[in-house]
C-alpha cells in the first residue's frame, strides 16, 4: 500500500513541478515579447495621440484652421538646416518658423499635415504610412515629415549627417 502512495505522490510532485516550470517559462516568454515590442515601436495609442503629430522633444502647440498640427520646439534643440528647394517656386523649404505666443515668448514652430478623420495609425498599412509621411501642409513652404526627419535633425558637428528623432516614424522614411 505504501508503494502505491509513494508512486502517486511522486506523480503528483512531478505534475506540480511541470506546472510551475510551464508558468515560469510562459512569464519569461511574455517579458521577452513585451521587451521586443517596446524596442521596435511605440504603442499604437501613443502614435495616435502624440507620435504622429510632432517630433520627439517637441510639443503640440495647436492646430491651424485646417486641422494641421503646429509643433513647438520648447527645448531649443539645435536644428540643422539642410536646404531643400521647392522646384516649382524655387524657394527654400523651412525646418522651423519663428513664432511669438500671446505672452510675447518667442519659439520655433513647424507645421505638419493632419491625419484624416477616421484614420488610425494602427490600421494603416505600411504603404499608407509611407504616403502619410510624404504629406506636406504647404509644399511651397514646409517639409513633409519624411523630409523634415532627413533634413532638420540636430546639428552634432561639421559634415555629420544625422536624422531627426521621431519615434515610430523614422523607419518609414524612404
C-alpha positions as CSV (number, residue, x, y, z in Angstrom):
1,X,0.0,0.0,0.0
2,X,2.8,2.5,0.9
3,X,4.4,1.8,-2.5
4,X,1.2,2.9,-4.3
5,X,1.1,6.0,-2.2
6,X,4.7,6.8,-3.0
7,X,4.1,6.3,-6.7
8,X,1.1,8.7,-6.6
9,X,3.0,11.2,-4.5
10,X,5.9,11.1,-7.0
11,X,3.5,11.6,-9.9
12,X,1.8,14.5,-8.1
13,X,5.2,16.1,-7.3
14,X,6.3,15.8,-10.9
15,X,3.0,17.3,-12.1
16,X,3.3,20.2,-9.8
17,X,6.9,20.9,-10.9
18,X,5.8,20.7,-14.6
19,X,3.0,23.2,-14.0
20,X,5.4,25.6,-12.1
21,X,8.0,25.3,-14.9
22,X,5.4,25.9,-17.5
23,X,4.1,29.2,-15.8
24,X,7.7,30.4,-15.3
25,X,8.5,29.7,-18.9
26,X,5.3,31.5,-20.1
27,X,6.1,34.5,-17.8
28,X,9.6,34.8,-19.2
29,X,8.3,34.4,-22.8
30,X,5.8,37.3,-22.2
31,X,8.6,39.5,-20.8
32,X,10.7,38.9,-23.9
33,X,7.7,39.7,-26.2
34,X,7.0,42.9,-24.2
35,X,10.6,43.9,-24.4
36,X,10.8,43.3,-28.2
37,X,7.6,45.3,-28.8
38,X,8.9,48.2,-26.7
39,X,12.1,48.3,-28.7
40,X,10.6,48.1,-32.1
41,X,7.9,50.7,-31.9
42,X,5.9,52.9,-29.6
43,X,2.4,51.7,-28.8
44,X,-0.4,52.4,-31.3
45,X,-2.1,54.6,-28.6
46,X,1.0,56.7,-28.3
47,X,1.3,57.0,-32.1
48,X,-2.3,58.0,-32.5
49,X,-2.4,60.6,-29.7
50,X,1.1,62.1,-29.8
51,X,3.6,60.3,-32.0
52,X,2.3,61.2,-35.5
53,X,1.8,64.9,-34.6
54,X,5.2,66.2,-33.5
55,X,8.8,65.0,-33.5
56,X,10.4,63.8,-30.2
57,X,11.0,66.5,-27.7
58,X,8.6,68.9,-29.4
59,X,5.2,69.8,-28.1
60,X,1.9,70.2,-29.9
61,X,1.1,73.9,-29.7
62,X,-2.2,73.9,-31.5
63,X,-3.8,73.1,-34.8
64,X,-4.3,75.6,-37.7
65,X,-7.6,76.4,-39.3
66,X,-7.3,73.2,-41.5
67,X,-6.6,71.0,-38.5
68,X,-2.9,70.6,-39.3
69,X,-0.5,70.2,-36.4
70,X,1.6,73.2,-35.1
71,X,4.6,71.8,-33.2
72,X,6.8,73.9,-31.0
73,X,10.4,73.4,-30.1
74,X,10.2,74.1,-26.3
75,X,13.7,72.7,-25.7
76,X,15.5,75.0,-28.2
77,X,17.1,72.0,-29.9
78,X,19.9,72.7,-32.3
79,X,18.2,72.0,-35.6
80,X,20.4,71.8,-38.8
81,X,19.0,73.5,-41.8
82,X,19.8,71.4,-44.9
83,X,18.4,73.4,-47.8
84,X,15.7,71.7,-49.8
85,X,14.4,73.9,-52.6
86,X,10.9,73.6,-53.9
87,X,11.5,73.2,-57.7
88,X,8.2,74.9,-58.5
89,X,8.7,78.1,-56.6
90,X,12.5,77.9,-56.4
91,X,12.2,78.8,-52.6
92,X,13.9,77.0,-49.8
93,X,11.6,75.0,-47.6
94,X,11.6,75.8,-43.9
95,X,12.6,73.5,-41.0
96,X,11.1,76.0,-38.5
97,X,9.3,79.3,-38.4
98,X,9.7,81.9,-35.7
99,X,6.5,82.2,-33.6
100,X,5.6,84.6,-30.8
101,X,2.9,83.5,-28.4
102,X,0.3,85.9,-26.8
103,X,2.6,86.3,-23.8
104,X,5.4,87.5,-26.1
105,X,7.5,84.4,-25.8
106,X,9.4,83.5,-29.0
107,X,9.9,80.0,-30.1
108,X,10.4,77.9,-33.2
109,X,7.4,76.1,-34.7
110,X,6.8,73.9,-37.7
111,X,3.6,72.6,-39.3
112,X,2.7,69.0,-40.2
113,X,-0.3,67.6,-42.1
114,X,-3.1,66.2,-40.1
115,X,-4.2,62.6,-40.1
116,X,-7.5,62.4,-41.9
117,X,-10.7,61.8,-39.8
118,X,-11.5,58.2,-39.3
119,X,-7.9,57.0,-39.9
120,X,-5.8,55.5,-37.2
121,X,-2.1,54.8,-37.2
122,X,-2.6,51.2,-36.1
123,X,-5.0,50.3,-39.0
124,X,-2.9,52.0,-41.7
125,X,-0.8,49.7,-43.9
126,X,3.0,50.3,-44.2
127,X,2.3,51.8,-47.7
128,X,-0.3,54.2,-46.3
129,X,2.1,55.2,-43.5
130,X,4.8,56.0,-46.1
131,X,2.4,58.1,-48.1
132,X,1.3,59.9,-45.0
133,X,4.9,60.7,-44.2
134,X,5.2,62.4,-47.5
135,X,2.2,64.8,-47.0
136,X,3.0,68.5,-46.7
137,X,0.9,71.2,-45.2
138,X,2.1,73.6,-47.8
139,X,4.6,72.2,-50.3
140,X,5.8,75.7,-51.1
141,X,7.0,76.4,-47.5
142,X,7.3,73.4,-45.3
143,X,8.8,70.0,-45.2
144,X,6.8,66.8,-45.1
145,X,7.5,64.5,-42.1
146,X,9.9,62.4,-44.2
147,X,11.7,65.5,-45.5
148,X,11.9,67.0,-42.0
149,X,13.4,63.9,-40.5
150,X,16.1,63.7,-43.2
151,X,16.8,67.5,-43.3
152,X,16.1,69.0,-40.0
153,X,17.8,66.8,-37.4
154,X,20.1,68.1,-34.7
155,X,23.4,69.5,-35.7
156,X,26.1,67.5,-34.0
157,X,29.2,68.5,-35.9
158,X,30.5,69.6,-39.3
159,X,29.9,67.3,-42.1
160,X,28.0,64.9,-39.9
161,X,24.8,63.7,-41.4
162,X,22.1,62.9,-38.9
163,X,18.4,62.4,-38.9
164,X,15.9,63.9,-36.5
165,X,14.5,61.5,-34.0
166,X,10.8,60.8,-34.4
167,X,9.9,57.6,-32.6
168,X,7.7,55.3,-34.6
169,X,8.2,57.3,-37.8
170,X,11.9,57.0,-38.6
171,X,11.5,53.6,-40.1
172,X,9.0,54.9,-42.7
173,X,11.4,57.5,-44.1
174,X,12.4,56.5,-47.7
